[in-house]
Amino acid sequence: MKTLLVPTDFSTTARNAAVYAIQFARQMHSSKIVFFNAYQSPPVVDVNMAMVESVDFDLLRKSSEDNLEVFKNELLPQSEGIALEILSDYGMVAVDINIVCDKVNADVIVMGVTGVGKLAETLMGSYAVDVSRNAKVPVIIVPPGAVFTPIKEIMLACDFSKVVETTPVQPIKNILNGTGAKLFVVNIDHRNKHFRPDTPFESLMLDTLLHDYKPEYQFIDNNDFVEAINKFALEKEVDLIITIPKKMGWFDHLFKRSHTSMLAYHSHVPLMVVHE
């Protein structure tokens, strides 16, 4: 993970995520962080009101670049040995994220939970979740107020379904190799509702894929997925939770409106979303 992309809207939450990214980059021996701001034209509040003057996009761009420069300079004292760059572009961060990643050769995205009003509190309207849904590279979502601690314990939440086809092994190995962390593989079920005849075989396949890292397996009986994840993370002092959003509902289940507050706002553990 040589290059980190850190989208920012210059909020307190975004700055906190940037500080986290710098410390994460240091542990991973990453060489560069790119702070990215996507600027847009102002929203039209009254659709019946004609726009008298056209939007000055040059002014929008300059404002974005100036804010990025200030943002970068504030973080320079903490970034010794890591190159900090800025990138400003017109568009929507969630929509254009893969284009930006290709442009800067980003290996991972780090960003805080941001949004507008009450939507941000439920995470449903958060740019971080939108980005994590669309990005092809891993996305680390940093909860508000989270403070970086060296990553020594990593939890991989796994449902043991189509393991070989859906497990992004290389990104997981990259984070394990970079941190040297212990790996917990955690499966949450309740009264074996999701146990299938092939579950033992699927767990064996995962163990084969991650054999070199000697993962410790935990099978937890709990009907509340997020509560179980948070409890385990607290007990084992987990520093990072890895989730693999599946195309058929598991990701949506994880980010259900009723679960999000508990996972992203009531926990100080960053969440790394890695697509299958």
ZIBEL-V697113 format. One record per residue. N is the residue number from 1. RES is the residue in three letters. SS is DSSP state (a for helix, b for strand, c for the rest). NEAR is the number of other ideal C-beta (glycine too) atoms within 10 Angstrom. Layout:
# ZIBEL-V697113
n & res & ss & near
N & RES & SS & NEAR
N & RES & SS & NEAR
This chain:
# ZIBEL-V697113
n & res & ss & near
1 & MET & c & 19
2 & LYS & c & 13
3 & THR & b & 19
4 & LEU & b & 26
5 & LEU & b & 27
6 & VAL & b & 29
7 & PRO & b & 26
8 & THR & c & 24
9 & ASP & c & 17
10 & PHE & c & 15
11 & SER & c & 14
12 & THR & a & 11
13 & THR & a & 22
14 & ALA & a & 23
15 & ARG & a & 17
16 & ASN & a & 19
17 & ALA & a & 28
18 & ALA & a & 27
19 & VAL & a & 20
20 & TYR & a & 22
21 & ALA & a & 28
22 & ILE & a & 22
23 & GLN & a & 17
24 & PHE & a & 26
25 & ALA & a & 25
26 & ARG & a & 16
27 & GLN & a & 16
28 & MET & a & 19
29 & HIS & c & 11
30 & SER & c & 21
31 & SER & c & 13
32 & LYS & b & 17
33 & ILE & b & 25
34 & VAL & b & 22
35 & PHE & b & 24
36 & PHE & b & 25
37 & ASN & b & 22
38 & ALA & b & 21
39 & TYR & b & 20
40 & GLN & c & 12
41 & SER & c & 12
42 & PRO & c & 8
43 & PRO & c & 5
44 & VAL & c & 10
45 & VAL & c & 6
46 & ASP & c & 6
47 & VAL & c & 6
48 & ASN & c & 5
49 & MET & c & 8
50 & ALA & c & 7
51 & MET & c & 9
52 & VAL & c & 5
53 & GLU & c & 5
54 & SER & c & 7
55 & VAL & c & 11
56 & ASP & c & 11
57 & PHE & a & 11
58 & ASP & a & 8
59 & LEU & a & 10
60 & LEU & a & 16
61 & ARG & a & 15
62 & LYS & a & 13
63 & SER & a & 14
64 & SER & a & 21
65 & GLU & a & 15
66 & ASP & a & 11
67 & ASN & a & 18
68 & LEU & a & 21
69 & GLU & a & 13
70 & VAL & a & 12
71 & PHE & a & 19
72 & LYS & a & 18
73 & ASN & a & 11
74 & GLU & a & 12
75 & LEU & a & 19
76 & LEU & a & 11
77 & PRO & a & 7
78 & GLN & a & 13
79 & SER & c & 18
80 & GLU & c & 8
81 & GLY & c & 9
82 & ILE & c & 19
83 & ALA & b & 12
84 & LEU & b & 19
85 & GLU & b & 13
86 & ILE & b & 19
87 & LEU & b & 17
88 & SER & b & 19
89 & ASP & b & 15
90 & TYR & b & 13
91 & GLY & c & 13
92 & MET & c & 11
93 & VAL & a & 24
94 & ALA & a & 18
95 & VAL & a & 12
96 & ASP & a & 16
97 & ILE & a & 28
98 & ASN & a & 14
99 & ILE & a & 10
100 & VAL & a & 20
101 & CYS & a & 20
102 & ASP & a & 11
103 & LYS & a & 14
104 & VAL & a & 16
105 & ASN & c & 12
106 & ALA & c & 26
107 & ASP & c & 18
108 & VAL & b & 26
109 & ILE & b & 27
110 & VAL & b & 25
111 & MET & b & 29
112 & GLY & b & 30
113 & VAL & c & 24
114 & THR & c & 22
115 & GLY & c & 20
116 & VAL & c & 9
117 & GLY & c & 7
118 & LYS & a & 9
119 & LEU & a & 12
120 & ALA & a & 19
121 & GLU & a & 15
122 & THR & a & 19
123 & LEU & c & 23
124 & MET & c & 15
125 & GLY & c & 15
126 & SER & c & 25
127 & TYR & a & 22
128 & ALA & a & 30
129 & VAL & a & 24
130 & ASP & a & 17
131 & VAL & a & 21
132 & SER & a & 26
133 & ARG & a & 16
134 & ASN & a & 15
135 & ALA & c & 22
136 & LYS & c & 12
137 & VAL & c & 20
138 & PRO & b & 22
139 & VAL & b & 24
140 & ILE & b & 26
141 & ILE & b & 25
142 & VAL & b & 28
143 & PRO & c & 22
144 & PRO & c & 16
145 & GLY & c & 11
146 & ALA & c & 21
147 & VAL & c & 10
148 & PHE & c & 17
149 & THR & c & 16
150 & PRO & c & 12
151 & ILE & c & 22
152 & LYS & c & 14
153 & GLU & b & 18
154 & ILE & b & 23
155 & MET & b & 25
156 & LEU & b & 25
157 & ALA & b & 20
158 & CYS & c & 21
159 & ASP & c & 18
160 & PHE & c & 22
161 & SER & c & 16
162 & LYS & c & 13
163 & VAL & a & 22
164 & VAL & a & 11
165 & GLU & a & 8
166 & THR & a & 16
167 & THR & c & 20
168 & PRO & c & 14
169 & VAL & a & 13
170 & GLN & a & 9
171 & PRO & a & 19
172 & ILE & a & 21
173 & LYS & a & 14
174 & ASN & a & 17
175 & ILE & a & 23
176 & LEU & a & 20
177 & ASN & a & 14
178 & GLY & a & 15
179 & THR & a & 19
180 & GLY & c & 11
181 & ALA & c & 20
182 & LYS & b & 18
183 & LEU & b & 19
184 & PHE & b & 20
185 & VAL & b & 21
186 & VAL & b & 22
187 & ASN & b & 19
188 & ILE & b & 21
189 & ASP & b & 18
190 & HIS & c & 13
191 & ARG & c & 8
192 & ASN & c & 10
193 & LYS & c & 8
194 & HIS & c & 13
195 & PHE & c & 13
196 & ARG & c & 11
197 & PRO & c & 6
198 & ASP & c & 13
199 & THR & a & 17
200 & PRO & a & 11
201 & PHE & a & 11
202 & GLU & a & 18
203 & SER & a & 17
204 & LEU & a & 12
205 & MET & a & 17
206 & LEU & a & 20
207 & ASP & a & 15
208 & THR & a & 10
209 & LEU & a & 16
210 & LEU & c & 19
211 & HIS & a & 9
212 & ASP & a & 9
213 & TYR & a & 19
214 & LYS & c & 9
215 & PRO & c & 20
216 & GLU & b & 12
217 & TYR & b & 15
218 & GLN & b & 15
219 & PHE & b & 14
220 & ILE & b & 14
221 & ASP & b & 11
222 & ASN & c & 14
223 & ASN & c & 11
224 & ASP & c & 14
225 & PHE & a & 21
226 & VAL & a & 22
227 & GLU & a & 15
228 & ALA & a & 20
229 & ILE & a & 26
230 & ASN & a & 18
231 & LYS & a & 13
232 & PHE & a & 19
233 & ALA & a & 21
234 & LEU & a & 12
235 & GLU & a & 9
236 & LYS & c & 16
237 & GLU & c & 10
238 & VAL & c & 24
239 & ASP & c & 20
240 & LEU & b & 21
241 & ILE & b & 24
242 & ILE & b & 25
243 & THR & b & 22
244 & ILE & c & 23
245 & PRO & c & 18
246 & LYS & c & 17
247 & LYS & c & 10
248 & MET & c & 7
249 & GLY & c & 9
250 & TRP & a & 18
251 & PHE & a & 18
252 & ASP & a & 12
253 & HIS & a & 13
254 & LEU & a & 21
255 & PHE & c & 23
256 & LYS & c & 14
257 & ARG & a & 10
258 & SER & a & 9
259 & HIS & a & 18
260 & THR & a & 20
261 & SER & a & 14
262 & MET & a & 15
263 & LEU & a & 24
264 & ALA & a & 25
265 & TYR & a & 16
266 & HIS & c & 12
267 & SER & c & 19
268 & HIS & c & 15
269 & VAL & c & 21
270 & PRO & b & 23
271 & LEU & b & 26
272 & MET & b & 24
273 & VAL & b & 23
274 & VAL & c & 24
275 & HIS & c & 20
276 & GLU & c & 13
